Amino acid sequence: MTEALSFLFGRRARRRWIHLILGGALAMPYVLVGSVIVGPLTGVDDVFGSLPLQLGSFAVGLPIATVTSLFPLTRPLEAGACRALCGIEGDALAHGPARTRSERGRTAAWLTLHLGLGGILSGMSLAVPPFAVFLMLLPLFQGLRDTRLGTPEVFDHGWALALCPVAGLAMLIALAACAAACGAVLARWAPALLGPTPADRLAAAEARAADLAVRNRLARELHDSVGHALSAVTLQASAARRVLDTDPEFVREALAAIEDTTRRTVGELDAVLGVLRDGDAPGTAPAPTLAADLDGLLRRTRAAGQRVTATVDTGTAVLPPLVSREAYRIVQEGLSNALKHAGEPVALRIATVDGHLDISVENPLGACPAPRPGGGHGLRGIADRVRLLGGTSRAGASGDTWHLHVRLPLKGST
């Protein structure tokens, strides 16, 4: 019972009823145009004095309304009204104007359906409630039976008068049922007639995928650059605090390393934020690369108290800019993991072999548990970078040693 009342008189039903009345209001100018055509054809001056001629004017004006669908704003306006009044989710309806022949045809079908059902229900909403109220009040007021309305003689019988309130109430309920049913029909067909085409859905999906890719790249860059810097600064500050009274020279070196690390990180953060722009703005710091910035990365890592041995053998090979940039981030994340989770020393090896750049990071597991393969954000970031470059990566523990090995192709990386 509650569901039936909600279907007939609930908030959604009332809003859909308003949507139908709006369609009837939009149909009125076309009905007037239809009456101008029907009147001369039938030789009747007062077209609206005859119900058949009114319906004929409506039937003639409705196809004329279909021409309105050719205007570009028709589809976005109708879609907006559906979202606001019919309870249709935003993504189920198109936002832009109809461009193709198929879209214009579906918009025309929707406009005809909306104005047709809206016009019929608007006429019912104007005629049924007054007559229903008249029937409900007829048994109570004797004067209503003697009016110029010309009530049938059947109302002279007592049983007919007794049924009048029931009939009036039934008419109102029937009107509400018709409005709810017509509103449900419009809500059912709105996504099919006003919804985006498969091409629109594909374009929207591609746009969301591109946005997600940018967000993921930004997250990787922030994790690798800022995360590494915070880990290094934390260890440097901790080491300096422990020897503050006994080794002032080490404290000065640690503070200088913290200053250098933070200054460098601010520049890297500026470069990371450039990912959000269409292009690097003038003055934006370039992203760090393996060829130009490896020495500084090793110096800052060692200043944090981590013993690192590095072997670099790239020969005469020139690293492509993309490989050099991503390789720097991979090495940075490998050293960051060693700072946070592992013991020392850390062995870093970088070499070019058979047209590939091989990166290997090995370190003891230490007292802290090593990260699970694929379980940390950093390792996932490394895997993402390697996959985008068409390379391979392996990470895991072997005995008491943690191994990270990455192989990146030098050819075909653009």
C-alpha positions as CSV (number, residue, x, y, z in Angstrom):
1,M,0.0,0.0,0.0
2,T,2.8,2.4,0.9
3,E,4.6,1.7,-2.3
4,A,1.4,2.3,-4.4
5,L,0.9,5.6,-2.7
6,S,4.5,6.6,-3.2
7,F,4.2,5.6,-6.9
8,L,1.1,7.8,-7.3
9,F,1.8,10.8,-5.0
10,G,5.5,10.5,-4.0
11,R,8.1,13.2,-4.6
12,R,9.4,11.5,-7.7
13,A,5.8,11.2,-9.1
14,R,5.1,14.9,-8.4
15,R,8.3,16.0,-10.1
16,R,7.6,13.8,-13.1
17,W,4.1,15.3,-13.3
18,I,5.6,18.8,-13.4
19,H,7.8,17.5,-16.3
20,L,4.7,16.4,-18.2
21,I,3.0,19.7,-17.5
22,L,6.1,21.4,-18.9
23,G,5.7,19.3,-22.1
24,G,2.1,20.3,-22.4
25,A,3.1,24.0,-22.1
26,L,5.7,23.6,-24.8
27,A,3.1,21.9,-27.0
28,M,0.5,24.8,-26.7
29,P,2.1,27.0,-29.4
30,Y,2.1,24.1,-31.9
31,V,-1.6,23.4,-31.0
32,L,-2.4,27.0,-31.8
33,V,-0.6,26.6,-35.2
34,G,-2.6,23.4,-35.8
35,S,-5.9,25.2,-35.0
36,V,-5.0,27.8,-37.7
37,I,-4.7,24.9,-40.2
38,V,-7.7,22.8,-39.0
39,G,-10.1,25.8,-38.7
40,P,-10.1,26.8,-42.4
41,L,-10.1,23.1,-43.5
42,T,-13.3,22.3,-41.5
43,G,-14.9,25.7,-41.9
44,V,-15.3,26.1,-38.2
45,D,-14.3,29.5,-36.6
46,D,-14.2,28.3,-32.9
47,V,-11.9,25.2,-33.1
48,F,-11.6,25.0,-29.4
49,G,-15.3,24.7,-28.9
50,S,-15.2,21.1,-30.2
51,L,-13.2,18.3,-28.6
52,P,-12.6,16.4,-31.9
53,L,-11.3,19.6,-33.5
54,Q,-9.1,20.2,-30.5
55,L,-7.6,16.8,-30.9
56,G,-7.2,17.4,-34.6
57,S,-5.3,20.6,-33.9
58,F,-3.1,18.7,-31.5
59,A,-2.5,16.0,-34.0
60,V,-1.5,18.5,-36.7
61,G,0.7,20.6,-34.4
62,L,2.7,17.7,-32.9
63,P,4.6,16.9,-36.2
64,I,5.4,20.6,-36.5
65,A,6.9,20.5,-33.0
66,T,9.3,17.8,-34.3
67,V,11.0,20.4,-36.4
68,T,12.2,22.0,-33.2
69,S,14.5,19.1,-32.6
70,L,16.7,20.4,-35.4
71,F,17.8,23.3,-33.1
72,P,21.1,22.5,-31.4
73,L,19.9,23.5,-27.9
74,T,16.9,21.1,-27.9
75,R,18.7,18.0,-26.7
76,P,20.7,19.7,-23.9
77,L,17.6,21.5,-22.7
78,E,15.5,18.4,-22.7
79,A,18.3,16.4,-21.1
80,G,18.6,19.0,-18.3
81,A,14.9,18.9,-17.6
82,C,15.0,15.1,-17.4
83,R,17.9,15.2,-14.9
84,A,16.1,17.7,-12.7
85,L,12.6,16.3,-12.8
86,C,12.7,12.7,-13.9
87,G,15.4,11.5,-11.6
88,I,17.7,10.3,-14.5
89,E,21.4,10.0,-13.6
90,G,23.6,12.5,-15.3
91,D,25.9,10.1,-17.2
92,A,22.8,8.3,-18.7
93,L,22.0,11.4,-20.8
94,A,24.0,13.4,-23.3
95,H,25.3,16.8,-22.5
96,G,25.9,18.3,-25.9
97,P,23.7,19.0,-28.9
98,A,22.7,16.4,-31.5
99,R,25.3,16.2,-34.3
100,T,24.6,13.1,-36.3
101,R,21.5,12.1,-38.2
102,S,20.8,9.3,-35.7
103,E,21.1,11.7,-32.7
104,R,18.7,14.2,-34.3
105,G,16.3,11.5,-35.1
106,R,16.3,10.2,-31.5
107,T,15.9,13.8,-30.2
108,A,12.9,14.3,-32.5
109,A,11.3,11.1,-31.3
110,W,11.9,12.2,-27.7
111,L,10.4,15.6,-28.2
112,T,7.3,14.1,-29.9
113,L,6.9,11.7,-27.0
114,H,7.4,14.4,-24.3
115,L,5.1,16.9,-25.9
116,G,2.5,14.3,-26.9
117,L,2.1,12.8,-23.5
118,G,2.5,16.2,-21.8
119,G,-0.2,17.7,-23.9
120,I,-2.7,14.9,-23.2
121,L,-1.9,14.9,-19.5
122,S,-2.1,18.7,-19.3
123,G,-5.6,18.6,-20.8
124,M,-6.6,16.0,-18.3
125,S,-5.1,18.0,-15.4
126,L,-7.2,21.0,-16.5
127,A,-10.4,19.2,-17.0
128,V,-10.6,16.3,-14.5
129,P,-10.0,17.9,-11.1
130,P,-12.8,20.5,-11.4
131,F,-15.3,17.9,-12.6
132,A,-14.2,15.5,-9.9
133,V,-14.6,18.2,-7.2
134,F,-18.0,19.0,-8.7
135,L,-19.1,15.4,-8.3
136,M,-17.8,15.2,-4.8
137,L,-19.7,18.3,-3.7
138,L,-22.9,17.6,-5.7
139,P,-24.6,15.5,-2.9
140,L,-24.0,18.3,-0.4
141,F,-25.3,21.3,-2.3
142,Q,-28.8,21.2,-3.8
143,G,-28.0,24.4,-5.7
144,L,-25.4,22.6,-7.8
145,R,-28.0,20.4,-9.4
146,D,-30.0,23.5,-10.6
147,T,-27.1,25.3,-12.3
148,R,-26.7,25.9,-16.0
149,L,-24.2,23.0,-16.2
150,G,-27.0,20.8,-17.4
151,T,-26.5,17.8,-15.1
152,P,-28.1,14.5,-16.4
153,E,-31.4,13.4,-15.0
154,V,-29.6,10.4,-13.4
155,F,-28.4,12.7,-10.6
156,D,-32.0,13.0,-9.5
157,H,-31.8,9.5,-8.1
158,G,-30.5,9.0,-4.6
159,W,-28.1,6.1,-5.4
160,A,-26.4,8.2,-8.1
161,L,-25.9,11.1,-5.7
162,A,-24.4,8.7,-3.2
163,L,-21.9,7.4,-5.7
164,C,-20.8,10.8,-6.9
165,P,-18.1,11.3,-4.2
166,V,-16.7,7.9,-4.9
167,A,-16.7,8.6,-8.7
168,G,-15.0,11.9,-8.1
169,L,-12.3,10.4,-5.9
170,A,-11.8,7.6,-8.4
171,M,-11.3,10.1,-11.2
172,L,-8.6,11.9,-9.2
173,I,-6.8,8.6,-8.5
174,A,-7.0,7.6,-12.1
175,L,-5.5,11.0,-13.1
176,A,-2.6,10.4,-10.7
177,A,-2.2,6.9,-12.1
178,C,-2.0,8.2,-15.6
179,A,0.5,10.9,-14.7
180,A,2.7,8.3,-12.8
181,A,2.5,5.9,-15.8
182,C,3.3,8.6,-18.3
183,G,6.2,9.8,-16.2
184,A,7.5,6.3,-15.9
185,V,7.4,5.9,-19.7
186,L,9.4,9.1,-20.2
187,A,11.9,8.1,-17.6
188,R,12.2,4.7,-19.3
189,W,12.8,6.1,-22.7
190,A,14.9,9.1,-21.8
191,P,18.3,7.3,-21.7
192,A,17.5,5.5,-25.0
193,L,16.5,8.7,-26.9
194,L,18.6,11.3,-25.1
195,G,21.5,9.2,-24.0
196,P,25.0,9.4,-25.5
197,T,25.9,7.3,-28.5
198,P,28.5,4.5,-28.3
199,A,31.0,6.9,-29.8
200,D,30.2,9.4,-27.0
201,R,30.6,6.7,-24.3
202,L,33.9,5.6,-25.8
203,A,35.1,9.2,-25.9
204,A,34.1,9.8,-22.3
205,A,35.8,6.5,-21.2
206,E,39.0,7.5,-23.0
207,A,38.9,11.0,-21.3
208,R,38.4,9.3,-17.9
209,A,41.2,6.9,-18.6
210,A,43.5,9.7,-19.6
211,D,42.7,11.6,-16.5
212,L,43.3,8.5,-14.4
213,A,46.6,8.0,-16.1
214,V,47.7,11.6,-15.2
215,R,46.6,11.1,-11.6
216,N,48.5,7.8,-11.3
217,R,51.6,9.4,-12.8
218,L,51.4,12.3,-10.5
219,A,51.0,9.9,-7.5
220,R,54.1,7.9,-8.6
221,E,56.1,11.1,-9.0
222,L,55.1,12.5,-5.6
223,H,55.7,9.1,-3.9
224,D,59.2,8.7,-5.4
225,S,60.5,12.3,-5.1
226,V,58.8,13.6,-2.0
227,G,58.7,10.3,-0.2
228,H,62.4,9.6,-0.8
229,A,63.3,13.1,0.4
230,L,61.2,12.8,3.6
231,S,62.8,9.5,4.4
232,A,66.3,10.8,3.8
233,V,65.6,14.0,5.8
234,T,64.1,12.0,8.7
235,L,67.2,9.8,8.9
236,Q,69.6,12.7,8.6
237,A,67.8,14.6,11.4
238,S,67.7,11.5,13.6
239,A,71.4,10.8,13.2
240,A,72.3,14.4,13.9
241,R,70.2,14.4,17.0
242,R,72.0,11.4,18.4
243,V,75.5,12.9,18.0
244,L,74.6,16.6,18.6
245,D,76.9,16.9,21.7
246,T,79.7,14.6,20.6
247,D,80.2,15.2,16.8
248,P,79.4,18.8,15.8
249,E,81.1,18.3,12.4
250,F,78.7,15.5,11.5
251,V,75.7,17.6,12.6
252,R,76.9,20.4,10.3
253,E,77.2,17.9,7.4
254,A,73.7,16.5,8.2
255,L,72.1,19.9,8.3
256,A,73.8,20.8,5.0
257,A,72.5,17.6,3.5
258,I,69.0,18.3,4.8
259,E,69.2,21.8,3.2
260,D,70.4,20.4,-0.1
261,T,67.8,17.6,-0.1
262,T,64.9,20.0,0.7
263,R,66.0,22.5,-2.0
264,R,66.3,19.7,-4.5
265,T,62.9,18.3,-3.6
266,V,61.3,21.7,-4.0
267,G,62.6,21.8,-7.6
268,E,61.4,18.2,-8.2
269,L,58.0,19.0,-6.8
270,D,57.7,21.9,-9.2
271,A,58.5,19.5,-12.0
272,V,56.0,17.0,-10.7
273,L,53.3,19.6,-10.7
274,G,54.1,20.3,-14.3
275,V,52.5,16.9,-15.0
276,L,49.1,18.7,-14.4
277,R,49.8,21.3,-17.0
278,D,49.5,20.9,-20.7
279,G,53.2,21.7,-21.0
280,D,56.0,22.8,-18.8
281,A,55.6,26.4,-18.0
282,P,58.6,28.8,-18.4
283,G,60.9,28.5,-15.4
284,T,59.7,25.0,-14.4
285,A,62.5,22.9,-13.1
286,P,63.3,19.9,-15.4
287,A,62.6,16.4,-14.2
288,P,65.8,14.8,-12.8
289,T,67.5,12.2,-15.0
290,L,69.9,9.3,-14.3
291,A,72.6,10.8,-16.5
292,A,72.6,14.2,-14.8
293,D,71.4,13.6,-11.2
294,L,72.6,10.2,-10.1
295,D,75.6,11.6,-8.3
296,G,73.5,14.0,-6.2
297,L,71.1,11.2,-5.3
298,L,73.9,9.0,-4.1
299,R,75.4,11.9,-2.1
300,R,72.2,12.7,-0.4
301,T,71.5,9.0,0.4
302,R,75.0,8.6,1.9
303,A,74.5,11.8,3.9
304,A,71.6,10.1,5.6
305,G,74.0,7.5,7.1
306,Q,73.4,4.8,4.5
307,R,76.5,3.1,3.0
308,V,76.0,2.8,-0.7
309,T,78.4,1.3,-3.2
310,A,77.5,2.2,-6.8
311,T,78.9,0.6,-10.0
312,V,77.9,2.4,-13.2
313,D,78.9,1.1,-16.6
314,T,76.9,2.5,-19.4
315,G,79.8,2.7,-21.8
316,T,79.2,5.1,-24.7
317,A,75.5,4.4,-24.7
318,V,73.3,7.5,-24.7
319,L,70.2,7.0,-22.7
320,P,67.0,8.2,-24.2
321,P,65.5,11.0,-22.1
322,L,62.5,9.1,-21.1
323,V,64.5,6.0,-20.0
324,S,67.0,8.3,-18.2
325,R,64.2,10.0,-16.3
326,E,62.3,6.9,-15.4
327,A,65.5,5.1,-14.4
328,Y,66.3,7.9,-12.0
329,R,63.0,7.4,-10.3
330,I,63.5,3.6,-10.1
331,V,66.9,4.0,-8.5
332,Q,65.5,6.6,-6.2
333,E,62.7,4.3,-5.0
334,G,65.1,1.4,-4.6
335,L,67.4,3.5,-2.4
336,S,64.4,4.9,-0.5
337,N,63.2,1.3,0.3
338,A,66.7,0.5,1.6
339,L,66.6,3.6,3.8
340,K,63.2,2.7,5.3
341,H,63.3,-1.1,5.5
342,A,66.7,-2.6,5.1
343,G,70.1,-2.9,6.5
344,E,73.4,-1.7,5.0
345,P,75.4,-1.7,2.9
346,V,73.4,-1.2,-0.3
347,A,74.9,-2.3,-3.6
348,L,73.7,-0.5,-6.7
349,R,74.7,-1.6,-10.2
350,I,73.8,0.1,-13.4
351,A,74.9,-1.2,-16.8
352,T,73.9,-1.3,-20.4
353,V,73.8,-4.9,-21.8
354,D,72.5,-6.0,-25.2
355,G,70.6,-2.8,-25.9
356,H,69.0,-2.7,-22.4
357,L,69.6,-0.7,-19.3
358,D,70.0,-3.1,-16.3
359,I,69.5,-1.7,-12.8
360,S,70.1,-3.8,-9.7
361,V,69.8,-2.9,-6.0
362,E,70.8,-5.4,-3.3
363,N,70.9,-5.0,0.4
364,P,70.6,-7.0,3.6
365,L,67.0,-7.3,5.0
366,G,68.0,-5.8,8.3
367,A,66.0,-5.8,11.4
368,C,62.8,-4.4,9.8
369,P,60.7,-6.6,7.6
370,A,61.3,-6.2,3.9
371,P,58.4,-4.9,1.7
372,R,56.3,-7.6,0.2
373,P,56.7,-8.1,-3.6
374,G,54.1,-5.9,-5.3
375,G,52.7,-5.0,-1.9
376,G,54.1,-1.5,-1.5
377,H,53.2,1.7,-3.4
378,G,56.8,2.2,-4.4
379,L,57.1,-1.3,-5.9
380,R,53.9,-0.9,-7.7
381,G,55.1,2.4,-9.0
382,I,58.3,0.8,-10.3
383,A,56.3,-2.0,-12.0
384,D,54.1,0.7,-13.7
385,R,57.1,2.6,-15.0
386,V,58.8,-0.5,-16.2
387,R,55.6,-1.8,-17.9
388,L,55.1,1.5,-19.7
389,L,58.6,1.3,-21.1
390,G,58.2,-2.3,-22.2
391,G,60.8,-3.7,-19.7
392,T,60.8,-6.3,-16.9
393,S,61.2,-6.0,-13.1
394,R,61.8,-8.5,-10.3
395,A,61.7,-7.7,-6.6
396,G,62.0,-10.1,-3.6
397,A,64.0,-11.6,-0.9
398,S,66.6,-14.4,-1.4
399,G,68.0,-15.6,1.9
400,D,69.0,-12.6,4.0
401,T,69.3,-10.3,1.0
402,W,66.7,-8.1,-0.8
403,H,67.0,-7.9,-4.6
404,L,65.5,-5.5,-7.0
405,H,66.3,-6.0,-10.7
406,V,65.0,-3.9,-13.5
407,R,65.7,-4.2,-17.3
408,L,64.7,-1.4,-19.6
409,P,65.0,-1.5,-23.4
410,L,66.9,1.4,-24.9
411,K,65.4,1.2,-28.4
412,G,61.8,2.0,-29.0
413,S,61.5,4.2,-25.9
414,T,60.0,7.5,-26.8
